[in-house]
Amino acid sequence: MRRIAEETVILISVLKWFFIASCVGLIVGLFTFAFLKSLEWGIEFASGAYSYYYFSLPLGLMVSALIIKYLAPNAEGHGTEKVIEAVHKRYGRIDPMVVPVKLVATIVTFMAGGSVGNEGPCAQVGAGVTSILADIFRFNDVDRKKLVICGISAGVTAVFGTPLAGSIFAVEVLFVGAIMYEVLLPSFVAGMVSYQVITTLGITFPYISMDVISSVQSNPLFLEAALGGVFFGLCSLLFIEVLIYGEYLIKRYNINRVARAIIGGIALISLVLIFSTDYLGLGEHMILASLRGEPVVLYAFLLKMLLTIITLICGGSGGIITPLFFIGATAGSTFATIFGLNRPVFAAIGLVSLLAGAANTPMAATIMAVEILGPHMAPYAAIAAVISFIITGHRSVYPSQVVRFTKSSLLDVKMGEEVENVTPELCCRQKKNTLADIVVGYALRVKDLFGKHNPQG
């Protein structure tokens, strides 16, 4: 009887969340469609009205920053980060004003030419809509959190057209090294329904038919993919550290929003005049060019990093994952060019590896590679993504992620802390049998030696 009762409860729960998640996917899919179409029209209007639309960047950043400051401060940033913070600290409670404010601020940023992504706003809008639904139907805190995660899944999936990767991303991005399996089913359902809604309404996705799959099968690239993973991990780390340092400088010198927008806007205009407009907006044409194997300048990924960071810290509103795709694809092209490898293959590997490293989502990144590029890319994408994930250490573009495991047994990391509060320390085991133990042991001895001779340092 107990087993029958258990299975009955589980079945009812499955049916309940299947229905709820389907409704979430439908509603968020419609909201996301409206946003994406509005964004498309706004960009076409701005870029078509006059060739030098990016000269409005100071004004665009200023308007975006002030709208958010006075109407919905919780809409600040690149979207997904604020949702992660809300899930961990407020059971997913989000200010209802976030949805319209985030939509308007993001469209303004894109119309001016800001270098941001469109997935963050969709994740935040999805979470905001589901938070409102939770208030209307009086969900308890646990169910509210599940509902908001379904909203993230539906929003991200609707942008990228990858229902499996979007669903995994929603349950993986909340923690470093853990997946919320209890929300996996509703997350999948919400993502799938959202995908069906968005495609039925006519949204298409830039899938690439890789002509290099046959060469990948005949020429295994495990070693090259592993080395690429190290390179992409270092690129992820560079992006995270420069973003953090930029935010630190803004706070240290207490630069107000208006001055920040003017300085940032002028800096962006200067970079565009020196280099190219290719690095503004989503930059999808550059991503596609890299995936097709077309040559790109070797420093393209560094320029995109710089423009994205300036846009975000100077008042722009938008996501961060699409810029990571740009950085990853162009970094992969650069890596392949330097070492004489296949450019399309490593552009694809770089695209997903930057997502894995910077966002701490190796599972979602690997599945995305399979959905976009096909199963033959899975082994190479997986090894590069996991190595990139490890290389970035306990850092993230989402500082509110909670650490659930350490990326090395030789590091002492406090579990349950947010990434921004984590300070890993070297630790030694009692038995020093491995080469890694010996190296760390010597490192600690050298550290102690210098500490004795330089007590103030």
C-alpha positions as CSV (number, residue, x, y, z in Angstrom):
1,M,0.0,0.0,0.0
2,R,2.8,2.4,0.8
3,R,4.4,1.8,-2.6
4,I,1.0,2.4,-4.3
5,A,0.5,5.6,-2.3
6,E,4.1,6.8,-3.3
7,E,3.6,6.1,-7.0
8,T,0.2,7.8,-6.9
9,V,1.6,10.9,-5.4
10,I,4.5,10.9,-7.9
11,L,2.1,10.5,-10.8
12,I,-0.1,13.3,-9.6
13,S,3.0,15.5,-9.2
14,V,4.2,14.7,-12.7
15,L,0.8,15.5,-14.3
16,K,0.5,18.7,-12.3
17,W,3.9,20.0,-13.4
18,F,3.5,18.8,-16.9
19,F,0.3,21.0,-17.2
20,I,1.8,24.0,-15.3
21,A,5.1,23.9,-17.3
22,S,3.1,23.6,-20.6
23,C,1.2,26.8,-19.7
24,V,4.5,28.5,-18.8
25,G,6.0,27.6,-22.1
26,L,3.0,28.9,-24.0
27,I,2.8,32.2,-22.1
28,V,6.6,32.9,-22.1
29,G,6.9,31.8,-25.7
30,L,4.3,34.5,-26.7
31,F,6.0,37.2,-24.6
32,T,9.4,36.3,-26.0
33,F,8.1,36.4,-29.6
34,A,6.7,39.8,-29.0
35,F,10.0,41.0,-27.5
36,L,12.1,39.5,-30.4
37,K,9.9,41.0,-33.0
38,S,9.9,44.4,-31.3
39,L,13.7,44.2,-31.0
40,E,14.0,43.3,-34.7
41,W,11.9,46.2,-35.8
42,G,13.7,48.6,-33.5
43,I,17.1,47.6,-34.8
44,E,15.9,47.8,-38.4
45,F,14.4,51.2,-37.9
46,A,17.5,52.6,-36.1
47,S,20.1,51.2,-38.5
48,G,18.0,52.0,-41.6
49,A,17.2,55.6,-40.6
50,Y,20.8,56.7,-40.7
51,S,24.2,55.1,-41.3
52,Y,25.9,56.5,-38.2
53,Y,23.2,55.2,-35.7
54,Y,25.9,54.3,-33.2
55,F,26.6,58.0,-32.6
56,S,23.5,57.8,-30.4
57,L,25.3,55.4,-28.0
58,P,25.8,57.9,-25.2
59,L,22.2,58.9,-25.3
60,G,21.0,55.3,-25.6
61,L,23.1,54.1,-22.6
62,M,21.9,57.1,-20.6
63,V,18.2,56.5,-21.3
64,S,18.6,52.8,-20.6
65,A,20.3,53.4,-17.3
66,L,17.9,56.1,-16.1
67,I,14.8,54.0,-17.1
68,I,16.0,51.2,-15.0
69,K,17.2,53.3,-12.0
70,Y,13.8,55.1,-11.6
71,L,11.3,52.4,-12.7
72,A,12.8,49.0,-11.8
73,P,16.3,48.9,-10.2
74,N,16.1,45.1,-10.1
75,A,16.2,45.1,-13.9
76,E,19.8,46.3,-13.9
77,G,22.5,44.1,-15.3
78,H,22.5,41.3,-17.9
79,G,19.2,39.7,-16.9
80,T,20.1,36.1,-16.0
81,E,22.3,37.2,-13.0
82,K,19.3,39.0,-11.4
83,V,17.1,36.0,-11.9
84,I,19.7,33.7,-10.2
85,E,19.9,36.1,-7.3
86,A,16.1,36.2,-7.0
87,V,15.9,32.4,-7.0
88,H,18.5,32.0,-4.3
89,K,17.6,34.9,-2.0
90,R,13.8,35.5,-2.6
91,Y,12.5,32.1,-3.9
92,G,12.2,33.7,-7.3
93,R,10.2,36.8,-6.3
94,I,10.7,39.4,-9.0
95,D,9.3,43.0,-9.2
96,P,6.4,43.0,-11.8
97,M,7.9,46.2,-13.2
98,V,11.0,44.3,-14.3
99,V,9.3,42.9,-17.4
100,P,8.2,46.1,-19.2
101,V,11.2,48.0,-18.1
102,K,13.7,45.3,-19.1
103,L,12.1,45.1,-22.6
104,V,12.2,48.9,-23.2
105,A,15.8,49.3,-21.8
106,T,17.1,46.5,-23.9
107,I,15.5,47.7,-27.1
108,V,16.9,51.2,-26.5
109,T,20.4,49.7,-26.0
110,F,20.2,47.7,-29.2
111,M,18.8,50.6,-31.2
112,A,21.8,52.7,-30.2
113,G,24.2,49.9,-31.2
114,G,25.1,48.4,-27.8
115,S,27.1,45.2,-27.7
116,V,24.8,42.9,-25.7
117,G,22.8,39.7,-26.1
118,N,19.0,39.1,-26.2
119,E,18.9,36.0,-24.1
120,G,19.3,37.7,-20.7
121,P,16.2,39.9,-21.1
122,C,14.2,36.9,-22.3
123,A,15.3,34.9,-19.2
124,Q,14.4,37.8,-17.0
125,V,11.1,38.4,-18.7
126,G,10.3,34.6,-18.5
127,A,11.1,34.7,-14.8
128,G,9.2,37.9,-14.2
129,V,6.1,36.6,-15.9
130,T,6.2,33.3,-13.9
131,S,6.7,35.2,-10.7
132,I,3.6,37.2,-11.4
133,L,1.7,34.0,-12.1
134,A,2.9,32.6,-8.8
135,D,1.5,35.6,-7.0
136,I,-1.9,35.4,-8.8
137,F,-2.3,31.7,-8.1
138,R,-0.7,31.9,-4.6
139,F,2.1,29.3,-5.1
140,N,4.2,28.4,-2.1
141,D,7.9,29.3,-2.0
142,V,9.1,25.9,-3.3
143,D,6.6,25.8,-6.2
144,R,7.3,29.5,-7.0
145,K,11.0,28.7,-7.4
146,K,10.2,25.8,-9.7
147,L,7.9,28.0,-11.8
148,V,10.5,30.7,-12.2
149,I,13.1,28.1,-13.3
150,C,10.6,27.0,-15.9
151,G,10.3,30.6,-17.0
152,I,14.1,30.8,-17.5
153,S,14.1,27.6,-19.5
154,A,11.2,28.8,-21.8
155,G,12.9,32.2,-22.3
156,V,16.4,30.9,-23.1
157,T,15.0,28.2,-25.4
158,A,12.9,30.7,-27.3
159,V,16.0,32.7,-28.1
160,F,18.4,30.0,-29.2
161,G,16.0,27.4,-30.5
162,T,17.7,24.6,-28.5
163,P,15.0,23.1,-26.2
164,L,17.3,20.5,-24.5
165,A,20.2,22.9,-23.9
166,G,17.9,25.6,-22.8
167,S,16.2,23.3,-20.3
168,I,19.5,22.0,-18.9
169,F,20.9,25.6,-18.8
170,A,18.0,26.7,-16.5
171,V,18.7,24.0,-13.9
172,E,22.5,24.1,-14.2
173,V,23.2,27.8,-14.2
174,L,22.0,28.3,-10.6
175,F,24.9,26.4,-9.1
176,V,28.5,25.6,-9.8
177,G,28.7,21.8,-10.0
178,A,25.1,20.8,-9.3
179,I,21.9,20.4,-11.3
180,M,18.4,20.7,-9.8
181,Y,17.0,17.4,-10.9
182,E,13.7,17.9,-9.2
183,V,12.9,20.7,-11.8
184,L,14.3,18.9,-14.8
185,L,11.0,17.6,-16.1
186,P,9.0,20.8,-15.9
187,S,12.0,22.7,-17.3
188,F,12.1,20.3,-20.3
189,V,8.4,20.7,-20.9
190,A,8.4,24.5,-20.6
191,G,11.4,24.7,-23.0
192,M,9.8,22.3,-25.6
193,V,6.4,24.2,-25.6
194,S,8.1,27.6,-25.8
195,Y,10.2,26.3,-28.8
196,Q,7.0,25.0,-30.5
197,V,5.3,28.4,-30.0
198,I,8.2,30.5,-31.2
199,T,8.8,28.4,-34.4
200,T,5.1,28.2,-35.2
201,L,5.0,32.0,-35.1
202,G,7.8,32.2,-37.7
203,I,11.0,32.7,-35.7
204,T,13.9,31.0,-37.3
205,F,17.3,30.1,-36.0
206,P,20.8,30.4,-37.7
207,Y,21.5,26.7,-37.8
208,I,24.7,25.8,-39.6
209,S,25.1,22.7,-41.8
210,M,28.6,21.7,-41.0
211,D,30.5,20.5,-44.1
212,V,33.4,19.5,-41.9
213,I,31.7,16.6,-40.1
214,S,33.2,14.0,-42.4
215,S,36.7,15.4,-41.8
216,V,36.1,15.3,-38.0
217,Q,35.1,11.7,-38.2
218,S,38.1,10.7,-40.3
219,N,40.6,12.8,-38.3
220,P,40.1,12.6,-34.5
221,L,40.8,15.9,-32.7
222,F,40.8,14.9,-29.1
223,L,44.3,16.4,-28.3
224,E,43.5,19.6,-30.3
225,A,40.1,19.9,-28.7
226,A,41.8,19.6,-25.2
227,L,44.3,22.3,-26.0
228,G,41.5,24.4,-27.4
229,G,39.7,23.9,-24.1
230,V,42.6,25.4,-22.3
231,F,42.7,28.4,-24.6
232,F,38.9,28.9,-24.4
233,G,39.1,28.6,-20.6
234,L,41.7,31.3,-20.5
235,C,39.5,33.5,-22.8
236,S,36.6,32.9,-20.4
237,L,38.7,33.8,-17.4
238,L,40.0,37.0,-19.1
239,F,36.4,38.1,-19.9
240,I,35.2,37.4,-16.3
241,E,38.2,39.2,-14.7
242,V,38.0,42.3,-16.9
243,L,34.2,42.5,-16.4
244,I,34.7,42.3,-12.6
245,Y,37.5,44.9,-12.7
246,G,35.4,47.3,-14.8
247,E,32.5,47.1,-12.3
248,Y,35.1,47.7,-9.5
249,L,36.4,50.8,-11.1
250,I,32.9,52.2,-11.6
251,K,32.2,51.7,-7.9
252,R,35.6,52.9,-6.7
253,Y,35.4,56.2,-8.4
254,N,31.6,56.5,-7.8
255,I,30.8,57.5,-11.4
256,N,27.2,58.4,-11.8
257,R,25.0,57.0,-14.4
258,V,24.9,60.0,-16.7
259,A,28.7,60.4,-16.7
260,R,29.1,56.6,-17.1
261,A,26.9,56.6,-20.2
262,I,28.7,59.5,-21.8
263,I,32.2,58.1,-21.2
264,G,31.2,54.6,-22.3
265,G,29.3,55.9,-25.3
266,I,32.3,58.0,-26.5
267,A,34.6,55.0,-25.9
268,L,32.4,52.7,-28.0
269,I,32.1,55.2,-30.8
270,S,35.8,55.7,-30.9
271,L,36.4,51.9,-31.1
272,V,33.8,51.6,-33.9
273,L,35.5,54.4,-35.9
274,I,38.9,52.8,-35.5
275,F,37.8,49.3,-36.2
276,S,34.4,48.3,-37.5
277,T,30.6,48.2,-36.7
278,D,30.9,44.4,-36.9
279,Y,31.3,44.3,-33.1
280,L,28.1,46.1,-32.3
281,G,24.8,44.5,-31.5
282,L,24.3,40.7,-31.5
283,G,27.0,40.2,-34.2
284,E,25.3,37.2,-35.6
285,H,26.9,37.7,-39.0
286,M,30.3,37.4,-37.5
287,I,29.3,34.2,-35.6
288,L,28.0,32.7,-38.8
289,A,31.1,33.8,-40.8
290,S,33.3,32.1,-38.3
291,L,31.2,28.9,-38.3
292,R,31.4,28.9,-42.1
293,G,35.2,29.0,-42.0
294,E,35.5,32.5,-43.3
295,P,38.6,34.3,-42.1
296,V,38.2,36.9,-39.3
297,V,40.8,39.2,-37.8
298,L,42.8,37.5,-35.1
299,Y,41.9,40.1,-32.4
300,A,38.1,40.0,-33.1
301,F,37.3,38.1,-29.9
302,L,39.3,40.7,-27.8
303,L,37.4,43.6,-29.4
304,K,34.1,42.0,-28.8
305,M,35.0,41.4,-25.1
306,L,35.9,45.1,-24.7
307,L,32.8,46.5,-26.4
308,T,30.5,44.2,-24.5
309,I,32.1,45.0,-21.1
310,I,31.9,48.8,-21.8
311,T,28.3,48.5,-22.8
312,L,27.3,46.5,-19.7
313,I,29.1,48.6,-17.1
314,C,28.1,51.9,-18.6
315,G,24.4,51.5,-18.4
316,G,23.5,49.2,-21.3
317,S,20.8,46.6,-20.8
318,G,21.0,43.1,-22.4
319,G,22.3,39.6,-22.1
320,I,25.8,38.2,-22.0
321,I,25.5,34.8,-23.7
322,T,25.3,35.9,-27.3
323,P,28.4,38.0,-26.9
324,L,30.1,34.9,-25.4
325,F,29.0,33.0,-28.6
326,F,30.7,35.7,-30.7
327,I,33.8,35.7,-28.6
328,G,34.0,31.9,-28.6
329,A,33.4,31.5,-32.3
330,T,36.0,34.1,-33.3
331,A,38.5,32.9,-30.7
332,G,38.1,29.4,-32.1
333,S,38.7,30.8,-35.6
334,T,41.9,32.5,-34.3
335,F,43.1,29.4,-32.5
336,A,42.6,27.3,-35.7
337,T,44.3,29.9,-37.9
338,I,47.4,30.0,-35.6
339,F,47.8,26.3,-35.4
340,G,46.6,25.4,-38.9
341,L,43.5,23.6,-37.9
342,N,40.0,23.4,-39.3
343,R,38.4,26.9,-38.7
344,P,34.7,25.9,-38.7
345,V,35.2,23.0,-36.3
346,F,37.1,25.1,-33.7
347,A,34.8,28.1,-34.2
348,A,32.0,25.7,-33.2
349,I,33.9,24.2,-30.3
350,G,34.9,27.7,-29.1
351,L,31.3,28.9,-29.2
352,V,30.1,26.3,-26.7
353,S,33.3,26.3,-24.7
354,L,33.0,30.0,-23.8
355,L,29.5,29.3,-22.6
356,A,30.8,26.4,-20.4
357,G,33.7,28.4,-19.0
358,A,32.2,31.8,-18.4
359,A,28.8,30.6,-17.2
360,N,29.8,27.3,-15.5
361,T,27.4,25.3,-17.6
362,P,29.4,22.5,-19.3
363,M,26.4,20.1,-19.7
364,A,24.2,22.7,-21.4
365,A,27.1,23.7,-23.6
366,T,27.8,20.2,-24.8
367,I,24.1,19.5,-25.4
368,M,23.8,22.7,-27.4
369,A,26.7,21.6,-29.6
370,V,24.8,18.4,-30.4
371,E,21.5,20.3,-31.1
372,I,23.1,22.8,-33.3
373,L,26.0,20.9,-34.9
374,G,25.1,17.3,-34.7
375,P,26.2,14.3,-32.6
376,H,29.6,13.9,-34.3
377,M,30.7,17.1,-32.6
378,A,29.7,15.9,-29.1
379,P,33.0,14.3,-28.0
380,Y,35.2,17.2,-29.1
381,A,32.7,19.8,-27.7
382,A,32.5,17.9,-24.4
383,I,36.2,17.7,-23.8
384,A,36.8,21.3,-24.6
385,A,33.8,22.5,-22.7
386,V,34.7,20.6,-19.5
387,I,38.3,21.8,-19.6
388,S,37.2,25.4,-20.2
389,F,34.8,25.0,-17.2
390,I,37.6,23.8,-15.0
391,I,40.2,26.4,-16.2
392,T,38.0,29.3,-15.1
393,G,38.1,28.1,-11.5
394,H,35.5,29.3,-9.0
395,R,34.6,32.4,-11.1
396,S,31.6,33.3,-13.2
397,V,29.9,36.0,-15.2
398,Y,27.0,35.3,-12.7
399,P,28.4,36.2,-9.3
400,S,25.2,34.9,-7.6
401,Q,25.8,31.3,-8.6
402,V,26.2,29.1,-5.5
403,V,29.2,26.8,-5.3
404,R,28.4,23.2,-4.7
405,F,31.7,21.5,-5.4
406,T,35.4,22.3,-5.8
407,K,37.1,22.1,-9.2
408,S,40.2,20.6,-7.6
409,S,40.7,18.5,-4.5
410,L,43.9,20.5,-3.9
411,L,41.8,23.6,-3.2
412,D,39.8,24.4,0.0
413,V,36.5,26.0,-1.1
414,K,33.6,26.8,1.2
415,M,30.5,25.1,-0.1
416,G,27.1,26.9,-0.3
417,E,28.7,30.4,-0.8
418,E,28.0,32.6,-3.8
419,V,30.8,32.8,-6.4
420,E,31.5,36.5,-5.6
421,N,32.2,35.5,-1.9
422,V,34.4,32.5,-2.6
423,T,38.2,32.7,-2.0
424,P,39.8,29.3,-2.7
425,E,42.9,28.4,-0.7
426,L,45.6,25.8,-1.3
427,C,45.4,22.8,0.9
428,C,47.7,19.9,1.5
429,R,46.7,16.3,2.2
430,Q,48.5,14.3,4.8
431,K,49.7,11.7,2.3
432,K,51.7,13.4,-0.5
433,N,51.8,10.6,-3.0
434,T,50.8,12.2,-6.3
435,L,52.8,14.6,-8.5
436,A,50.1,17.3,-7.9
437,D,50.5,16.9,-4.2
438,I,54.2,17.3,-4.4
439,V,53.9,20.4,-6.6
440,V,51.4,22.0,-4.3
441,G,53.6,21.1,-1.3
442,Y,56.6,22.9,-2.8
443,A,54.4,25.9,-3.7
444,L,53.2,26.2,-0.1
445,R,56.8,26.0,1.2
446,V,57.9,28.7,-1.2
447,K,55.0,30.8,-0.1
448,D,56.0,30.4,3.5
449,L,59.6,31.2,2.8
450,F,58.8,34.4,1.1
451,G,56.3,35.2,3.8
452,K,59.1,34.9,6.5
453,H,61.4,37.2,4.6
454,N,58.7,39.7,3.7
455,P,56.2,39.9,6.6
456,Q,54.6,43.1,5.3
457,G,54.2,41.9,1.7
